[in-house]
Amino acid sequence: MKTTDQQNRLMQHTCGLSNNENRNWFGTSSGCADSVEFEKLVAGGLAEKRNAPSWSGCDVIYHLTERGKQAATASMPKPEPKRKLTRSQQKYQDYLNSECCESFAEWMGFVR
């Protein structure tokens, strides 16, 4: 099944790829735009639909199948290569990572 960009984003969010989580569910109201897209994924075998808990009203919960998880991972954008930092930029990054309580000027030794 060929998926759209919107469906890819929904699948990535469902399994937590978009924010580095480990999960596999997406809750939404029946009939809304996300639900319509998920129904297409269900028909294509990439997702499953389940009833939500009774306290959530008429919501539905979608889960990705193994094929859906694979499609979500395959559709992730490729990370851009890191550009090389200048010496000054690297020094500032080192300062940010140092967890010190000094100002940058103090850390560099410009101010005593």
N, C-alpha and C positions, 0 to 999 in steps of 0.2 A: 504494500500500500504506500503510495506517495503521500507524504504529510506536508501540511502547510507550515509556514513559520510560526503562526499562532498555535497550532497543535504541538509543534516542537517545544515551544516555550511552556505550554501547559504540562507536557510530559516531563520536561526538565524540572519544573517546579514540583510536580507530584512526587517525584522520587528524590527531591532534595538536591539535585545537581546545581541548581541556580544559586543556592546559598549554603553549600557544603554541609548539608544535613543528610541523615540516613533515614528515609521514610518512604512510604508508598501509599499515599492517600491524598485525595482532593475532594473537599466537600463544597457543594454548590446547590443553589435552588434549581429545581426542575424547570426546564424551559428557558433558562437564561442563556446568554451567548456562550459561556463556557460549557454549559451542559450540552448545547447543540453540537459543539466541536467534539466533546467527549463521546457523544452518541455515534459520531462518525468513526472515532477510534475503536469503540466497542464493536461496531459492524465490521471493522477491518481486523479484529482480533488482537489489537494492541492494548486494550483496556477491558476491565470488567466493571459492571455496575452493581452496587449493593445498596440496600436500604440503610439509611442513617438511623441512629438511635431515635427513639420516640420523642425525646425532648427537643429534637431539632426541627420539628414540624415536617414539612414536605421536602426537606433536603434529600439529596442523594450523595453517596460516596463512590468515587471512582478509584480503582486500583489499576496499576499497569501490570500486564502480563510480562513474562520473560522477554517476549518479542518487543513489547513496548519499552521495557527498560533498555534493551539493546538499541532500539531506534532513538531513544532519548539521548543515550550516550554518544551514538554516532553523529547526532545532529548538533552536538555542542560546538560552538565556534572554537577555532584553533587559537591558542594564546599567541599574542604578538611577541616576537622575540624581544628580549630585554635589550635596550640600548646601553652602550657602555657609558658610565658616568664619568664626568670630568673629575680631576683630582679634588677640586673644591666641593663638588657635589657629593663625592664619596666621603670626604671629611665630615660634611654636614649629616649625612646618613649615619656615619659612625657615632656622631654626637647624639642623634635622636635615639639610637639603639643602646646608648651607654647607661641609661637610667640614672644619670647623675642629677644633682639639684643645682648645678651651676648654670650660669648663662652661657651661651655659645662663646662669647668673647672670653669669659673666664676659663672655659674648657680649653680653648685654643691657646691660652696663655697671654692674651693681649691685655687683660686687666688683672690686677692683683688685689 
